[in-house]
Amino acid sequence: MPALHRLWARRQRQPRFVAASLAVLAVLLAYPAIQWWLQSAGIAGEFRFYDLGAYRSAVSAWHGGDPLYVPNDDGGYHGSYLYPPVYVLLFAPLSELPFRQAGVVWNALSVALLWGGLQAVVAALALLAAGRRVAEAANFGLLSDALISERSHG
C-alpha cells in the first residue's frame, strides 16, 4: 500500500498527523467487529438505513401525487421526509431497487463521493502549498535582488 508507506515516511516530520491518521484508520477497520459485538450483546440494533427509508417514501409519495411533507399529530415532521424536494429526483433511481440493495448502492456512492471530495481537498491544499512555495521563492528572489541592488548602489 503506497499510501501507508508514504504516511509512515512522514512519522519523523509530522508525528501527530501520522498518529491521528493511524488512529482513524484503526477505528474504521475495527468498526465492523465492534458493531457485530454490540449487536450480538443486544446493545445495538441492526443497521436499517433510516434516511433511505424516508427518501424512498418521498419518492413513492411523489409518484403517487401525494404531498412530500406531512406533519405529525404534534405539528412536527419528525420521522418523515425532511429534506429539500430536489433530492427526490436524485433518489428516484434507487427506489427501483430492493431496499437492501438500494442501501448498499447508496453507501457505496456515499463513500465514493467522500473519497472524491477528499481527493479534491488534498489537491487544492497541495496547489495552495505549491503556490505558497512559489510565492515565497518569488519574494525571496525579490528580496535578494533588492539587497544585492542596495549593496551595489549603496
PLY file of the C-alpha trace (Angstrom):
ply
format ascii 1.0
element vertex 154
property float x
property float y
property float z
element edge 153
property int vertex1
property int vertex2
end_header
0.00 0.00 0.00
1.87 3.05 -1.23
-0.32 5.44 0.77
0.59 3.71 4.04
4.26 3.76 3.10
4.09 7.48 2.34
2.26 8.07 5.61
4.84 6.06 7.56
7.65 8.04 5.89
6.21 11.20 7.46
6.43 9.88 11.02
9.57 11.90 11.83
8.39 15.19 10.32
4.70 15.03 11.31
4.31 12.57 14.20
0.95 13.92 15.38
-0.53 13.75 11.89
0.68 10.18 11.45
-0.64 9.15 14.87
-4.04 10.73 14.20
-4.23 9.12 10.74
-3.38 5.70 12.13
-5.93 6.11 14.93
-8.67 6.96 12.42
-7.66 4.01 10.26
-7.75 1.69 13.30
-11.26 2.87 14.23
-12.50 2.40 10.67
-11.04 -1.10 10.48
-12.34 -2.08 13.94
-15.84 -0.68 13.42
-17.39 -3.77 11.77
-16.15 -6.05 14.57
-17.30 -3.63 17.27
-20.72 -3.26 15.60
-21.08 -7.04 15.37
-20.14 -7.41 19.05
-22.59 -4.68 20.12
-25.37 -6.33 18.10
-24.65 -9.79 19.49
-24.66 -8.37 23.03
-28.05 -6.76 22.39
-26.65 -3.24 22.90
-27.00 -2.05 19.30
-29.72 -2.85 16.82
-29.37 -3.83 13.22
-28.37 -1.08 10.78
-31.57 -0.08 9.00
-30.86 2.76 6.53
-33.42 5.06 8.20
-32.78 8.07 5.95
-33.01 5.88 2.88
-36.48 4.83 4.01
-37.53 8.47 4.25
-36.18 9.15 0.77
-37.92 6.11 -0.69
-41.21 7.06 0.97
-40.90 10.55 -0.50
-40.30 9.10 -3.98
-43.41 6.93 -3.56
-45.42 9.95 -2.42
-44.15 11.97 -5.37
-45.04 9.22 -7.85
-48.49 8.91 -6.23
-49.12 12.67 -6.36
-49.20 12.91 -2.56
-47.51 15.71 -0.61
-43.89 15.17 0.41
-44.25 16.93 3.75
-46.92 15.55 6.08
-46.97 16.92 9.64
-47.26 14.59 12.63
-50.07 14.90 15.18
-47.95 17.30 17.23
-47.32 19.52 14.20
-43.72 18.44 13.64
-42.22 16.43 10.83
-40.00 14.01 12.79
-39.89 10.59 11.22
-40.96 11.79 7.79
-39.24 13.38 4.83
-37.27 16.45 5.97
-35.03 17.13 3.01
-35.19 19.52 0.04
-37.66 18.45 -2.66
-34.98 18.14 -5.35
-33.46 15.18 -3.51
-36.49 13.13 -4.50
-35.23 13.30 -8.08
-31.82 12.01 -7.01
-33.31 9.06 -5.16
-35.89 8.08 -7.77
-33.49 5.60 -9.46
-32.71 3.96 -6.11
-36.41 3.41 -5.43
-36.45 0.89 -8.29
-34.05 -1.40 -6.41
-34.93 -3.65 -3.48
-34.43 -1.82 -0.17
-31.26 -3.60 0.95
-29.60 -3.26 -2.46
-30.53 0.42 -2.61
-28.88 0.87 0.81
-25.69 -0.81 -0.36
-25.62 1.31 -3.54
-26.26 4.47 -1.51
-23.46 3.63 0.93
-21.04 2.82 -1.91
-21.95 6.06 -3.66
-21.51 8.00 -0.42
-18.04 6.53 0.13
-17.07 7.25 -3.49
-18.25 10.86 -3.19
-16.41 11.23 0.12
-13.24 9.85 -1.46
-13.57 12.20 -4.43
-14.15 15.16 -2.13
-11.12 14.28 -0.03
-9.01 13.96 -3.16
-10.19 17.41 -4.30
-9.36 18.93 -0.90
-5.91 17.31 -0.85
-5.24 18.50 -4.41
-6.40 22.02 -3.53
-4.19 22.06 -0.45
-1.25 20.79 -2.49
-1.83 23.54 -5.05
-2.13 26.06 -2.24
1.12 24.80 -0.69
2.82 24.83 -4.09
1.55 28.35 -4.67
2.92 29.42 -1.31
6.30 27.92 -2.16
6.32 29.77 -5.48
5.29 33.00 -3.75
7.93 32.52 -1.08
10.57 31.83 -3.72
9.47 34.90 -5.67
9.50 37.02 -2.52
12.93 35.68 -1.61
14.11 36.43 -5.13
12.75 39.98 -4.95
14.25 40.47 -1.52
17.64 39.14 -2.58
17.55 41.31 -5.73
16.74 44.33 -3.57
19.58 43.52 -1.15
22.06 42.99 -3.97
20.90 46.18 -5.66
21.17 48.08 -2.37
24.70 46.82 -1.77
25.89 47.62 -5.25
24.33 51.11 -5.22
24.68 51.90 -1.56
0 1
1 2
2 3
3 4
4 5
5 6
6 7
7 8
8 9
9 10
10 11
11 12
12 13
13 14
14 15
15 16
16 17
17 18
18 19
19 20
20 21
21 22
22 23
23 24
24 25
25 26
26 27
27 28
28 29
29 30
30 31
31 32
32 33
33 34
34 35
35 36
36 37
37 38
38 39
39 40
40 41
41 42
42 43
43 44
44 45
45 46
46 47
47 48
48 49
49 50
50 51
51 52
52 53
53 54
54 55
55 56
56 57
57 58
58 59
59 60
60 61
61 62
62 63
63 64
64 65
65 66
66 67
67 68
68 69
69 70
70 71
71 72
72 73
73 74
74 75
75 76
76 77
77 78
78 79
79 80
80 81
81 82
82 83
83 84
84 85
85 86
86 87
87 88
88 89
89 90
90 91
91 92
92 93
93 94
94 95
95 96
96 97
97 98
98 99
99 100
100 101
101 102
102 103
103 104
104 105
105 106
106 107
107 108
108 109
109 110
110 111
111 112
112 113
113 114
114 115
115 116
116 117
117 118
118 119
119 120
120 121
121 122
122 123
123 124
124 125
125 126
126 127
127 128
128 129
129 130
130 131
131 132
132 133
133 134
134 135
135 136
136 137
137 138
138 139
139 140
140 141
141 142
142 143
143 144
144 145
145 146
146 147
147 148
148 149
149 150
150 151
151 152
152 153
